[in-house]
């Protein structure tokens, strides 16, 4: 049946959640962010004009069994509306309490790495009270009752930040342990069902499940057509108002505009989002750079223009691109692994797939599917190599010109955690110094998230997110594979414990 709306040109635009009433008399749906219903005949034909039921944003509609009311998500709580238009809360607003350790921990660091200067100090004590780093001082014997963690033969780095991943509840609680066991203590999710992402963020910060800090947005804010199921078609000023109100109420960390959003609407979104303190990311660099988009995703990403604005057909990014990215202040997440680098790296070094976290926390079927996918592209290895080399030239040029990159992956197209490690290895292969590679996974993404006063470096007053690593990542980025333990919000978590089912 054709989507019920009087304007046939809207038949494929912005309609979500269609649901028949149990008695077959009504068809309900969401259009322009609001809840509508339309009467239908027993044969399913439209029998009258659509009736708008809500003025507020609505989501996830579900008819009651008696066909007299609809349950829906009204921005930040469940609500019920009957056929007369009367609305009532179906469930009170739920609250949670962040989990903060009361323990005092001292970590004796054999090597304490400063990612800003790219240097390290030897035999230092990191003193953690609760979830804050309170002091950093030369190592000494202590009698203050603190728990002392002996990392005298290891390196300590700031917790790693993965700034581009799309998470799924299909992985269950092991998803949070995968991130932590790989040294990732914060993740940025630039596109998700907002309620799924919000539940994940709150579950992790409250300690109900183990996991990193979550930074989230809602669906990809798109134009008149959508591709991904978690994209959101926003085509009217009224709907945009409602979406920005939801972003404020649910405390979004960013807004991601997607590839069918017209330039003039994207400009409006940037201005409105900045008014409420939310940064904006997109796939665009121009004219986005002119109206203040904060970050750009992918060197080789889809675009509304029918061609890549960041790469030539041969995969190169010339000075017009790298200059814009370096001089504008925009930060780019290149996702080299997504664009062939992950497969290339695994083809050249199959031992990557023997990483202990990957073998312990990914299912046999998941690992078999990945290996089969890598094997399928074996014949394209020469072209993959040319493409990856070209991307490497672009990111090194951006860094040389004073720009910043952030080391995201777009997982789960490539596997959570493991692909992040490979992304960092690809940057080192491209010619970035280990210090710059570490910055791309610590202080630079912290700045993009607006939390660099709290995360990204190891300093007194900052949150206690740390990684204890065997080896020296300032000498070899591959040593990041040797995570011994993490400290997540002040809680000490050995990797061996995180890998246990």
VOPAGU-2260 file (C-alpha; in pm, 1 decimal, decimal comma):
REM VOPAGU-2260
SITE   aa  ch    i         X         Y         Z
SITE  UNK   A    0       0,0       0,0       0,0
SITE  UNK   A    1     121,1     353,8     -67,7
SITE  UNK   A    2     238,6     538,5     240,0
SITE  UNK   A    3     -71,1     729,6     356,6
SITE  UNK   A    4     -16,4    1099,0     319,4
SITE  UNK   A    5    -211,5    1346,9     104,8
SITE  UNK   A    6      99,3    1468,1     -75,4
SITE  UNK   A    7     207,1    1179,3    -300,8
SITE  UNK   A    8     550,1    1337,1    -347,9
SITE  UNK   A    9     618,5    1251,9      16,2
SITE  UNK   A   10     547,9     882,0     -32,3
SITE  UNK   A   11     914,4     788,5      14,6
SITE  UNK   A   12    1019,6    1078,1     236,3
SITE  UNK   A   13    1048,6    1093,1     607,8
SITE  UNK   A   14     788,3     828,4     696,4
SITE  UNK   A   15     875,9     591,0     977,1
SITE  UNK   A   16     720,6     334,7    1209,1
SITE  UNK   A   17     399,5     246,6    1016,9
SITE  UNK   A   18     161,2      37,1    1225,3
SITE  UNK   A   19    -194,4     -90,9    1174,9
SITE  UNK   A   20    -434,8     -74,1    1466,5
SITE  UNK   A   21    -545,4    -420,6    1585,2
SITE  UNK   A   22    -905,7    -351,2    1479,8
SITE  UNK   A   23    -787,0    -259,9    1127,2
SITE  UNK   A   24    -951,3      84,8    1129,0
SITE  UNK   A   25    -642,2     302,1    1156,9
SITE  UNK   A   26    -294,2     328,5    1012,0
SITE  UNK   A   27     -45,9     519,9    1230,0
SITE  UNK   A   28     293,8     651,6    1125,5
SITE  UNK   A   29     555,4     916,6    1200,1
SITE  UNK   A   30     605,2    1200,4     956,3
SITE  UNK   A   31     813,8    1514,6    1008,6
SITE  UNK   A   32     897,9    1376,7    1350,2
SITE  UNK   A   33     535,8    1371,5    1471,0
SITE  UNK   A   34     273,3    1102,8    1513,9
SITE  UNK   A   35     -11,7    1078,5    1261,3
SITE  UNK   A   36    -300,2     843,1    1199,2
SITE  UNK   A   37    -525,6     796,6     899,6
SITE  UNK   A   38    -852,1     600,3     872,8
SITE  UNK   A   39    -851,9     301,6     638,9
SITE  UNK   A   40   -1112,4      68,3     492,3
SITE  UNK   A   41   -1117,2    -306,0     564,0
SITE  UNK   A   42    -942,1    -347,1     227,6
SITE  UNK   A   43    -658,4    -116,4     336,4
SITE  UNK   A   44    -752,6     188,3     130,6
SITE  UNK   A   45    -722,9     536,7     279,4
SITE  UNK   A   46   -1067,0     645,2     398,8
SITE  UNK   A   47   -1006,2    1003,9     505,7
SITE  UNK   A   48    -760,3    1282,0     574,8
SITE  UNK   A   49    -457,9    1219,7     799,3
SITE  UNK   A   50    -487,8    1339,8    1159,5
SITE  UNK   A   51    -181,5    1471,7    1337,6
SITE  UNK   A   52    -180,1    1335,6    1692,4
SITE  UNK   A   53     125,8    1504,4    1847,3
SITE  UNK   A   54     302,7    1835,9    1826,1
SITE  UNK   A   55     609,8    1697,3    1998,7
SITE  UNK   A   56     866,8    1459,8    1854,1
SITE  UNK   A   57     745,9    1098,8    1855,7
SITE  UNK   A   58     926,2     770,1    1802,6
SITE  UNK   A   59     875,3     392,0    1834,7
SITE  UNK   A   60     496,2     385,2    1815,2
SITE  UNK   A   61     293,5      82,4    1925,0
SITE  UNK   A   62     -85,3      38,0    1931,0
SITE  UNK   A   63    -266,9     -79,5    2244,2
SITE  UNK   A   64    -457,1    -405,6    2201,4
SITE  UNK   A   65    -795,6    -226,5    2213,5
SITE  UNK   A   66    -695,7      13,9    1929,4
SITE  UNK   A   67    -790,6     310,8    2146,8
SITE  UNK   A   68    -443,3     444,1    2225,2
SITE  UNK   A   69     -83,3     445,5    2105,2
SITE  UNK   A   70     231,1     409,4    2315,4
SITE  UNK   A   71     526,5     614,0    2188,3
SITE  UNK   A   72     857,3     766,8    2290,2
SITE  UNK   A   73     809,9    1137,3    2349,7
SITE  UNK   A   74    1165,5    1277,3    2342,4
SITE  UNK   A   75    1284,4    1151,4    2682,6
SITE  UNK   A   76    1003,4     933,7    2819,0
SITE  UNK   A   77     732,2     684,9    2723,8
SITE  UNK   A   78     388,6     835,7    2668,5
SITE  UNK   A   79      42,5     714,4    2577,6
SITE  UNK   A   80    -202,7     908,4    2361,0
SITE  UNK   A   81    -564,8     809,4    2307,0
SITE  UNK   A   82    -783,2     880,0    2004,2
SITE  UNK   A   83    -918,6    1198,0    2164,7
SITE  UNK   A   84    -565,2    1338,5    2186,4
SITE  UNK   A   85    -523,5    1299,3    2563,1
SITE  UNK   A   86    -159,6    1231,7    2654,6
SITE  UNK   A   87     -26,6    1073,1    2972,7
SITE  UNK   A   88     316,5     959,1    3084,5
SITE  UNK   A   89     329,1     581,6    3063,9
SITE  UNK   A   90     648,7     561,6    3264,9
SITE  UNK   A   91     829,2     813,9    3488,1
SITE  UNK   A   92    1159,6     957,1    3379,0
SITE  UNK   A   93    1435,4     711,3    3472,2
SITE  UNK   A   94    1748,9     830,8    3648,7
SITE  UNK   A   95    2090,4     675,1    3702,4
SITE  UNK   A   96    2391,1     746,1    3922,5
SITE  UNK   A   97    2744,1     751,1    3779,0
SITE  UNK   A   98    2970,2     495,3    3940,5
SITE  UNK   A   99    3276,7     653,7    4101,5
SITE  UNK   A  100    3532,2     442,0    4281,7
SITE  UNK   A  101    3613,4     533,7    4642,4
SITE  UNK   A  102    3952,8     363,8    4617,4
SITE  UNK   A  103    4289,2     538,4    4628,1
SITE  UNK   A  104    4527,9     387,3    4372,5
SITE  UNK   A  105    4892,0     458,2    4303,9
SITE  UNK   A  106    5034,1     331,5    3975,9
SITE  UNK   A  107    5412,0     299,3    3968,4
SITE  UNK   A  108    5483,7     376,7    3603,2
SITE  UNK   A  109    5809,3     251,5    3459,9
SITE  UNK   A  110    5753,4     486,8    3167,5
SITE  UNK   A  111    5493,9     767,8    3176,9
SITE  UNK   A  112    5421,6     895,0    2825,8
SITE  UNK   A  113    5335,5    1258,3    2758,2
SITE  UNK   A  114    5149,5    1256,9    2425,5
SITE  UNK   A  115    5167,3    1636,0    2388,6
SITE  UNK   A  116    5547,1    1659,3    2393,8
SITE  UNK   A  117    5607,8    1307,2    2266,2
SITE  UNK   A  118    5842,4    1233,8    2556,2
SITE  UNK   A  119    5834,0    1008,8    2861,4
SITE  UNK   A  120    5940,1    1013,6    3226,7
SITE  UNK   A  121    6077,8     715,7    3416,6
SITE  UNK   A  122    5973,6     577,0    3757,1
SITE  UNK   A  123    5677,8     804,3    3827,5
SITE  UNK   A  124    5379,0     752,9    4056,6
SITE  UNK   A  125    5030,9     838,1    3928,8
SITE  UNK   A  126    4806,0     897,1    4228,9
SITE  UNK   A  127    4435,1     840,5    4168,8
SITE  UNK   A  128    4163,4     927,8    4417,8
SITE  UNK   A  129    3824,0     802,7    4309,7
SITE  UNK   A  130    3807,2     880,8    3939,2
SITE  UNK   A  131    4054,3    1171,3    3933,0
SITE  UNK   A  132    4429,8    1192,5    3892,1
SITE  UNK   A  133    4536,1    1397,4    4194,7
SITE  UNK   A  134    4913,5    1403,5    4156,9
SITE  UNK   A  135    5207,6    1277,8    3954,0
SITE  UNK   A  136    5536,5    1251,5    4141,2
SITE  UNK   A  137    5861,9    1053,8    4150,5
SITE  UNK   A  138    5818,5     700,0    4275,4
SITE  UNK   A  139    5857,6     640,1    4647,3
SITE  UNK   A  140    5758,3     389,7    4912,5
SITE  UNK   A  141    5415,0     461,1    5055,7
SITE  UNK   A  142    5243,7     395,4    5384,7
SITE  UNK   A  143    4914,7     577,0    5326,3
SITE  UNK   A  144    4701,9     268,3    5267,8
SITE  UNK   A  145    4671,5     323,8    4893,2
SITE  UNK   A  146    4657,0      28,7    4659,0
SITE  UNK   A  147    4983,5      22,2    4465,6
SITE  UNK   A  148    4986,3    -113,7    4110,7
SITE  UNK   A  149    5335,1    -216,6    4003,3
SITE  UNK   A  150    5380,3    -113,8    3640,0
SITE  UNK   A  151    5750,2     -48,4    3681,1
SITE  UNK   A  152    5831,5    -255,8    3374,1
SITE  UNK   A  153    5558,5    -105,8    3157,6
SITE  UNK   A  154    5443,8     212,0    2983,8
SITE  UNK   A  155    5141,9     421,6    3081,9
SITE  UNK   A  156    4951,4     615,8    2817,5
SITE  UNK   A  157    4623,2     807,3    2828,2
SITE  UNK   A  158    4312,2     602,7    2758,1
SITE  UNK   A  159    4260,3     566,8    2383,7
SITE  UNK   A  160    3960,7     736,1    2219,7
SITE  UNK   A  161    3783,8     580,9    1917,4
SITE  UNK   A  162    3598,5     871,2    1751,4
SITE  UNK   A  163    3403,0     689,8    1477,3
SITE  UNK   A  164    3218,0     368,0    1549,5
SITE  UNK   A  165    2856,2     255,6    1520,1
SITE  UNK   A  166    2768,0      15,6    1797,9
SITE  UNK   A  167    2505,9    -253,3    1813,2
SITE  UNK   A  168    2329,5    -423,3    2100,0
SITE  UNK   A  169    2375,4    -753,1    1910,0
SITE  UNK   A  170    2718,2    -782,4    2073,3
SITE  UNK   A  171    2564,3    -774,1    2418,8
SITE  UNK   A  172    2775,5    -686,8    2722,0
SITE  UNK   A  173    3100,3    -815,3    2563,5
SITE  UNK   A  174    3109,7    -502,9    2343,5
SITE  UNK   A  175    3217,6    -285,8    2635,6
SITE  UNK   A  176    3481,2    -538,8    2739,6
SITE  UNK   A  177    3617,7    -554,8    2384,6
SITE  UNK   A  178    3680,1    -180,5    2387,9
SITE  UNK   A  179    3843,1    -177,0    2729,7
SITE  UNK   A  180    4057,9    -482,8    2662,7
SITE  UNK   A  181    4195,1    -305,4    2353,5
SITE  UNK   A  182    4284,0       2,1    2561,6
SITE  UNK   A  183    3990,8     211,2    2438,3
SITE  UNK   A  184    3836,6     400,8    2729,1
SITE  UNK   A  185    3613,5     637,9    2529,6
SITE  UNK   A  186    3413,2     600,2    2207,7
SITE  UNK   A  187    3232,0     851,5    1989,5
SITE  UNK   A  188    2932,3     723,0    1797,4
SITE  UNK   A  189    2843,8     956,3    1505,7
SITE  UNK   A  190    2509,3     798,2    1418,7
SITE  UNK   A  191    2280,6     565,0    1612,4
SITE  UNK   A  192    1929,9     509,4    1735,6
SITE  UNK   A  193    1945,6     774,4    2009,0
SITE  UNK   A  194    1771,6     561,8    2270,9
SITE  UNK   A  195    1994,1     261,4    2208,4
SITE  UNK   A  196    2304,1     482,8    2232,3
SITE  UNK   A  197    2172,4     659,7    2541,4
SITE  UNK   A  198    2103,6     330,8    2721,1
SITE  UNK   A  199    2455,7     214,5    2637,9
SITE  UNK   A  200    2612,4     539,2    2761,2
SITE  UNK   A  201    2416,8     531,6    3086,6
SITE  UNK   A  202    2477,2     159,9    3147,8
SITE  UNK   A  203    2851,7     208,0    3110,9
SITE  UNK   A  204    2883,0     523,3    3318,9
SITE  UNK   A  205    2662,9     378,9    3594,3
SITE  UNK   A  206    2866,2      58,1    3611,0
SITE  UNK   A  207    2571,6    -166,9    3526,9
SITE  UNK   A  208    2788,6    -301,8    3244,9
SITE  UNK   A  209    3161,0    -272,3    3186,9
SITE  UNK   A  210    3246,6     -33,7    2906,9
SITE  UNK   A  211    3417,4     289,5    2803,2
SITE  UNK   A  212    3281,8     641,8    2816,8
SITE  UNK   A  213    3021,5     687,2    2546,7
SITE  UNK   A  214    2980,9    1002,0    2337,2
SITE  UNK   A  215    2669,8     987,3    2119,8
SITE  UNK   A  216    2434,8    1146,6    1874,7
SITE  UNK   A  217    2104,4    1036,8    1728,0
SITE  UNK   A  218    2035,5     917,6    1375,8
SITE  UNK   A  219    2229,1    1049,6    1080,2
SITE  UNK   A  220    2058,5    1381,7    1009,0
SITE  UNK   A  221    1979,4    1338,1     640,7
SITE  UNK   A  222    1771,5    1499,4     369,3
SITE  UNK   A  223    1486,2    1373,2     157,8
SITE  UNK   A  224    1617,6    1017,1     120,2
SITE  UNK   A  225    1792,3     785,6     364,2
SITE  UNK   A  226    2011,0     479,6     319,4
SITE  UNK   A  227    2087,2     347,2     667,9
SITE  UNK   A  228    1814,1     238,7     905,2
SITE  UNK   A  229    1936,9     473,5    1176,8
SITE  UNK   A  230    1932,4     774,1     943,6
SITE  UNK   A  231    1672,0    1043,7     999,6
SITE  UNK   A  232    1502,7    1229,4     715,4
SITE  UNK   A  233    1466,1    1594,9     818,5
SITE  UNK   A  234    1306,6    1804,7     546,2
SITE  UNK   A  235    1112,4    2084,4     716,7
SITE  UNK   A  236    1207,5    2363,2     958,7
SITE  UNK   A  237     948,0    2234,2    1204,6
SITE  UNK   A  238    1102,0    1888,1    1211,0
SITE  UNK   A  239    1450,0    2037,7    1251,0
SITE  UNK   A  240    1325,4    2232,8    1553,3
SITE  UNK   A  241    1200,8    1910,6    1710,3
SITE  UNK   A  242    1525,0    1722,8    1640,3
SITE  UNK   A  243    1738,7    1997,3    1791,0
SITE  UNK   A  244    1515,4    1999,4    2097,1
SITE  UNK   A  245    1568,6    1623,6    2132,4
SITE  UNK   A  246    1944,0    1675,0    2094,2
SITE  UNK   A  247    1934,5    1920,9    2382,9
SITE  UNK   A  248    1713,1    1706,5    2607,6
SITE  UNK   A  249    1909,6    1385,4    2549,4
SITE  UNK   A  250    2243,1    1567,9    2581,0
SITE  UNK   A  251    2388,6    1476,5    2241,4
SITE  UNK   A  252    2764,4    1509,9    2212,0
SITE  UNK   A  253    2749,3    1591,7    1840,6
SITE  UNK   A  254    2518,2    1609,8    1539,8
SITE  UNK   A  255    2614,1    1425,8    1221,6
SITE  UNK   A  256    2466,8    1564,1     900,3
SITE  UNK   A  257    2459,6    1306,6     625,3
SITE  UNK   A  258    2513,2    1308,9     252,8
SITE  UNK   A  259    2167,8    1407,0     123,8
SITE  UNK   A  260    2134,9    1710,3     347,3
SITE  UNK   A  261    2137,7    2021,2     124,2
SITE  UNK   A  262    2411,5    2274,0     187,4
SITE  UNK   A  263    2180,6    2555,5     294,1
SITE  UNK   A  264    2009,8    2329,7     551,0
SITE  UNK   A  265    2344,4    2204,8     678,1
SITE  UNK   A  266    2446,4    2566,9     729,7
SITE  UNK   A  267    2134,3    2624,1     938,7
SITE  UNK   A  268    2198,7    2308,0    1141,1
SITE  UNK   A  269    2555,3    2417,1    1220,7
SITE  UNK   A  270    2443,6    2759,3    1342,5
SITE  UNK   A  271    2156,2    2619,7    1549,8
SITE  UNK   A  272    2364,6    2336,1    1696,9
SITE  UNK   A  273    2644,1    2573,0    1795,7
SITE  UNK   A  274    2389,1    2791,1    1976,2
SITE  UNK   A  275    2315,8    2501,7    2211,8
SITE  UNK   A  276    2679,8    2397,9    2240,3
SITE  UNK   A  277    2681,8    2089,7    2015,3
SITE  UNK   A  278    2949,2    2037,4    1745,7
SITE  UNK   A  279    2862,9    1916,7    1396,2
SITE  UNK   A  280    3034,9    1661,0    1175,5
SITE  UNK   A  281    2968,8    1566,7     812,4
SITE  UNK   A  282    3126,0    1412,6     503,4
SITE  UNK   A  283    3176,7    1754,8     343,2
SITE  UNK   A  284    3470,5    1995,9     335,5
SITE  UNK   A  285    3343,3    2270,5     103,3
SITE  UNK   A  286    3133,4    2478,8     143,1
SITE  UNK   A  287    3105,5    2321,3     490,3
SITE  UNK   A  288    3433,3    2482,5     595,6
SITE  UNK   A  289    3278,1    2823,4     525,0
SITE  UNK   A  290    2996,0    2785,5     771,4
SITE  UNK   A  291    3176,9    2621,1    1056,2
SITE  UNK   A  292    3136,6    2243,4    1038,3
SITE  UNK   A  293    3366,8    2117,5    1311,2
SITE  UNK   A  294    3483,8    1784,0    1174,0
SITE  UNK   A  295    3471,7    1571,6     862,1
SITE  UNK   A  296    3447,9    1193,6     839,4
SITE  UNK   A  297    3637,0     975,8     586,6
SITE  UNK   A  298    3890,5    1062,8     321,1
SITE  UNK   A  299    3689,9     841,9      87,5
SITE  UNK   A  300    3331,4     897,8     197,1
SITE  UNK   A  301    3004,9     922,5      10,0
SITE  UNK   A  302    2889,2    1266,2    -101,1
SITE  UNK   A  303    2571,8    1423,0    -238,5
SITE  UNK   A  304    2768,4    1561,9    -530,8
SITE  UNK   A  305    2813,3    1240,6    -723,8
SITE  UNK   A  306    3190,8    1250,4    -687,0
SITE  UNK   A  307    3436,9    1255,3    -398,9
SITE  UNK   A  308    3521,4    1609,8    -285,4
SITE  UNK   A  309    3828,7    1477,1    -104,8
SITE  UNK   A  310    3989,0    1232,8    -349,7
SITE  UNK   A  311    4049,6    1203,6    -719,7
SITE  UNK   A  312    3941,7     895,5    -913,5
SITE  UNK   A  313    4290,9     756,8    -851,8
SITE  UNK   A  314    4254,3     810,0    -478,0
SITE  UNK   A  315    4481,0    1112,9    -431,2
SITE  UNK   A  316    4403,2    1418,3    -218,8
SITE  UNK   A  317    4567,4    1729,9    -356,2
SITE  UNK   A  318    4662,9    2055,8    -188,0
SITE  UNK   A  319    4319,0    2213,5    -224,2
SITE  UNK   A  320    4188,0    1941,6       7,8
SITE  UNK   A  321    4475,1    1913,0     254,3
SITE  UNK   A  322    4505,8    2293,5     282,3
SITE  UNK   A  323    4138,5    2328,8     368,5
SITE  UNK   A  324    4159,3    2056,7     629,8
SITE  UNK   A  325    4484,9    2179,2     783,8
SITE  UNK   A  326    4416,8    2552,8     785,5
SITE  UNK   A  327    4046,3    2558,9     869,7
SITE  UNK   A  328    4068,6    2387,5    1206,4
SITE  UNK   A  329    3841,2    2108,6    1089,0
SITE  UNK   A  330    3954,4    1766,7    1206,4
SITE  UNK   A  331    3926,6    1466,7     974,8
SITE  UNK   A  332    3879,4    1102,7    1064,6
SITE  UNK   A  333    4041,9     934,6     761,0
SITE  UNK   A  334    3918,6     574,7     824,1
SITE  UNK   A  335    4205,9     426,5     623,2
SITE  UNK   A  336    4125,1      77,0     745,8
SITE  UNK   A  337    3768,6      99,0     619,8
SITE  UNK   A  338    3891,4     206,6     275,4
SITE  UNK   A  339    4102,4    -103,3     219,0
SITE  UNK   A  340    4378,6     -57,6     473,1
SITE  UNK   A  341    4249,2    -316,0     719,2
SITE  UNK   A  342    4224,6    -590,3     457,8
SITE  UNK   A  343    4564,4    -499,1     317,2
SITE  UNK   A  344    4727,4    -508,4     658,6
SITE  UNK   A  345    4575,6    -848,6     740,0
SITE  UNK   A  346    4675,0    -989,3     400,3
SITE  UNK   A  347    5033,4    -885,8     469,1
SITE  UNK   A  348    5030,7    -991,5     833,4
SITE  UNK   A  349    4773,8   -1265,9     906,5
SITE  UNK   A  350    4899,2   -1281,8    1266,6
SITE  UNK   A  351    4685,6    -973,5    1333,4
SITE  UNK   A  352    4385,2   -1206,5    1347,7
SITE  UNK   A  353    4551,8   -1395,8    1633,0
SITE  UNK   A  354    4523,1   -1095,8    1865,9
SITE  UNK   A  355    4416,8   -1242,9    2202,4
SITE  UNK   A  356    4122,7   -1006,2    2255,6
SITE  UNK   A  357    3990,1   -1081,6    1908,2
SITE  UNK   A  358    4016,6   -1458,6    1950,5
SITE  UNK   A  359    3869,0   -1450,6    2302,4
SITE  UNK   A  360    3576,4   -1210,1    2260,6
SITE  UNK   A  361    3465,9   -1257,0    1899,8
SITE  UNK   A  362    3256,2   -1560,1    1808,0
SITE  UNK   A  363    3382,4   -1830,0    1573,2
SITE  UNK   A  364    3127,1   -1732,2    1308,3
SITE  UNK   A  365    3226,6   -1364,8    1330,4
SITE  UNK   A  366    3593,3   -1446,3    1286,1
SITE  UNK   A  367    3523,5   -1687,3    1000,4
SITE  UNK   A  368    3317,1   -1424,8     817,8
SITE  UNK   A  369    3592,4   -1167,0     852,9
SITE  UNK   A  370    3860,3   -1404,4     727,5
SITE  UNK   A  371    3644,9   -1497,2     428,9
SITE  UNK   A  372    3599,0   -1129,1     348,0
SITE  UNK   A  373    3972,4   -1066,0     362,5
SITE  UNK   A  374    4040,5   -1366,2     140,9
SITE  UNK   A  375    3794,1   -1238,2    -120,5
SITE  UNK   A  376    3997,9    -923,7    -181,7
SITE  UNK   A  377    4332,0   -1102,9    -212,5
SITE  UNK   A  378    4335,5   -1055,1    -590,4
SITE  UNK   A  379    4298,3    -678,3    -546,9
SITE  UNK   A  380    4603,1    -638,9    -321,5
SITE  UNK   A  381    4802,1    -423,3    -570,5
SITE  UNK   A  382    4515,5    -174,8    -612,6
SITE  UNK   A  383    4452,5    -176,0    -237,7
SITE  UNK   A  384    4817,3     -91,2    -180,5
SITE  UNK   A  385    4803,0     202,8    -424,3
SITE  UNK   A  386    4488,4     336,6    -258,6
SITE  UNK   A  387    4623,7     302,9      94,3
SITE  UNK   A  388    4953,6     464,4      -3,8
SITE  UNK   A  389    4761,5     759,7    -150,8
SITE  UNK   A  390    4563,3     803,3     170,3
SITE  UNK   A  391    4886,3     787,1     366,4
SITE  UNK   A  392    5028,6    1073,1     159,6
SITE  UNK   A  393    4718,3    1281,0     238,1
SITE  UNK   A  394    4726,3    1234,3     613,8
SITE  UNK   A  395    5099,1    1302,1     637,7
SITE  UNK   A  396    5048,9    1620,1     433,0
SITE  UNK   A  397    4768,6    1732,3     666,5
SITE  UNK   A  398    4989,9    1678,2     972,3
SITE  UNK   A  399    5288,5    1855,8     814,1
SITE  UNK   A  400    5066,6    2157,7     746,3
SITE  UNK   A  401    4957,1    2173,4    1108,8
SITE  UNK   A  402    4625,8    1992,2    1080,7
SITE  UNK   A  403    4487,1    1714,8    1298,9
SITE  UNK   A  404    4345,0    1371,6    1231,1
SITE  UNK   A  405    4146,8    1144,5    1458,5
SITE  UNK   A  406    4187,4     769,2    1440,0
SITE  UNK   A  407    3838,7     629,8    1379,4
SITE  UNK   A  408    3735,8     314,3    1196,2
SITE  UNK   A  409    3361,7     307,9    1114,9
SITE  UNK   A  410    3337,3     -33,0    1281,8
SITE  UNK   A  411    3156,4    -273,4    1272,3
SITE  UNK   A  412    3224,0    -274,1     895,9
SITE  UNK   A  413    3562,2    -383,8    1025,3
SITE  UNK   A  414    3583,9    -539,7    1372,7
SITE  UNK   A  415    3547,8    -339,9    1691,1
SITE  UNK   A  416    3876,1    -272,5    1868,5
SITE  UNK   A  417    4101,0    -472,4    1639,3
SITE  UNK   A  418    4038,7    -235,4    1348,9
SITE  UNK   A  419    4128,3      58,2    1574,3
SITE  UNK   A  420    4468,5     -94,4    1647,6
SITE  UNK   A  421    4521,4    -156,9    1274,9
SITE  UNK   A  422    4419,8     203,2    1193,2
SITE  UNK   A  423    4697,1     329,2    1419,9
SITE  UNK   A  424    4947,7      91,4    1258,3
SITE  UNK   A  425    4846,6     223,4     915,0
SITE  UNK   A  426    4928,3     578,2    1025,0
SITE  UNK   A  427    5273,8     469,6    1137,5
SITE  UNK   A  428    5322,0     284,1     806,7
SITE  UNK   A  429    5228,4     606,3     624,7
SITE  UNK   A  430    5513,3     791,8     794,2
SITE  UNK   A  431    5355,7     952,9    1100,1
SITE  UNK   A  432    5570,9     951,5    1410,1
SITE  UNK   A  433    5449,8     730,3    1695,1
SITE  UNK   A  434    5387,8    1049,4    1894,6
SITE  UNK   A  435    5153,1    1185,5    1625,5
SITE  UNK   A  436    4980,4     849,3    1603,2
SITE  UNK   A  437    4919,3     855,1    1979,4
SITE  UNK   A  438    4788,1    1212,4    1956,7
SITE  UNK   A  439    4538,0    1100,1    1692,2
SITE  UNK   A  440    4393,1     856,2    1945,7
SITE  UNK   A  441    4412,8    1069,3    2260,8
SITE  UNK   A  442    4441,1    1446,9    2284,2
SITE  UNK   A  443    4316,3    1530,7    1932,2
SITE  UNK   A  444    3987,0    1336,6    1954,9
SITE  UNK   A  445    3944,9    1468,4    2310,9
SITE  UNK   A  446    3962,1    1820,6    2166,6
SITE  UNK   A  447    3707,9    1734,5    1895,4
SITE  UNK   A  448    3474,3    1609,4    2167,3
SITE  UNK   A  449    3531,1    1924,0    2371,4
SITE  UNK   A  450    3664,1    1724,5    2668,1
SITE  UNK   A  451    4038,2    1789,8    2640,5
SITE  UNK   A  452    4030,5    1957,0    2983,5
SITE  UNK   A  453    3925,6    1620,0    3126,1
SITE  UNK   A  454    4066,5    1350,8    2894,2
SITE  UNK   A  455    4343,9    1290,3    2641,5
SITE  UNK   A  456    4649,7    1337,6    2862,0
SITE  UNK   A  457    4773,2    1218,0    3201,7
SITE  UNK   A  458    4771,1    1522,5    3428,2
SITE  UNK   A  459    4656,9    1610,4    3780,0
SITE  UNK   A  460    4291,2    1708,9    3780,0
SITE  UNK   A  461    4201,8    1497,6    3479,0
SITE  UNK   A  462    3982,1    1190,1    3478,3
SITE  UNK   A  463    4163,1     865,7    3545,9
SITE  UNK   A  464    4146,2     689,9    3209,0
SITE  UNK   A  465    4480,4     515,7    3149,7
SITE  UNK   A  466    4628,9     220,1    2964,7
SITE  UNK   A  467    4914,5       6,3    3097,5
SITE  UNK   A  468    5110,5    -137,2    2805,2
SITE  UNK   A  469    5398,1    -381,5    2780,1
SITE  UNK   A  470    5664,8    -219,9    2563,7
SITE  UNK   A  471    5703,2     139,2    2445,7
SITE  UNK   A  472    5439,6     282,8    2206,6
SITE  UNK   A  473    5659,5     590,2    2153,3
SITE  UNK   A  474    5904,8     357,0    1981,4
SITE  UNK   A  475    5662,1     109,8    1820,5
SITE  UNK   A  476    5289,1     167,4    1779,2
SITE  UNK   A  477    5245,0    -209,5    1746,7
SITE  UNK   A  478    5316,5    -230,5    2122,0
SITE  UNK   A  479    4962,7    -100,7    2174,9
SITE  UNK   A  480    4855,3    -459,5    2106,4
SITE  UNK   A  481    5017,7    -553,8    2438,9
SITE  UNK   A  482    4765,8    -398,3    2676,5
SITE  UNK   A  483    4820,3    -530,9    3027,5
SITE  UNK   A  484    4540,1    -341,2    3201,8
SITE  UNK   A  485    4329,4     -27,3    3182,7
SITE  UNK   A  486    4212,9     222,3    3438,0
SITE  UNK   A  487    3862,8     331,2    3339,3
SITE  UNK   A  488    3717,6     620,0    3540,2
SITE  UNK   A  489    3948,0     525,6    3826,3
SITE  UNK   A  490    3872,1     153,3    3819,8
SITE  UNK   A  491    4168,5     -81,4    3763,4
SITE  UNK   A  492    4079,7    -358,6    3515,2
SITE  UNK   A  493    4337,6    -621,4    3411,3
SITE  UNK   A  494    4294,5    -731,0    3052,3
SITE  UNK   A  495    4291,1   -1095,9    3153,3
SITE  UNK   A  496    3975,7   -1028,9    3356,9
SITE  UNK   A  497    3809,6    -839,3    3071,5
SITE  UNK   A  498    3867,3   -1130,3    2834,7
SITE  UNK   A  499    3690,8   -1383,6    3054,5
SITE  UNK   A  500    3341,5   -1486,7    2940,6
